[in-house]
Amino acid sequence: MKRKKTHIDTILVLILLCVFSASVLMTLLLGTHIYSSMSDSSRLTYNERTCMSYIAEKFRHNDVKDSVYVGEFDGLNALFLDTEEKGVVYCDIIYCYDGWIWELYCERGLDFLRTDGTKVIEAKSVSFRDLGSGLFYVEATDLDGKTSKLNICLRSGG
């Protein structure tokens, strides 16, 4: 005997379809929210780590006696890293301006402006201090206001 379709069967199928669709939509919305928060967290951590790693590597790469010093560049606190190539002294200047850490590689003694450098990493501020005997203190604040500090001692003694 064939059973006739009733309205109840159709309604049950529609209810199941709606429940399934709602659960898929909720899963997608939850996944989007989780991805967005993880992406933001990853970006912030990347900026913080990259900034300090970049500066630390610059110190280590230029660990030669009397080649690393802190001074003023175009009115800004800056780190100076001198290198000599074929009898000419070049200076790598690292400073913070307009929400970015900038780097300017130039021949020492020539006049340049802060905008002549290259943007490297976003940061609210960076300050450098020479504590003497090859010990340097760096403090960087990222765009969200989180401050990172670094003490680095040059093996050459500064």
Buried (B, 14 or more C-beta within 10 A) or exposed (E): EEEEEEEEEEEEEEEEEEEEEEEEEEEEEEEEEEEEEEEEEEEBEEBBEBBBEBBBEBBEEBBBEEBBBBBEBBEBBBBBBBBEEEEEEBBBBBBBBEEBBBBBEBEBEEEBEBEEBEEBBBBBBBBBBBEEEBBBBBBBBBEEEEEBEBEBBBEEEB
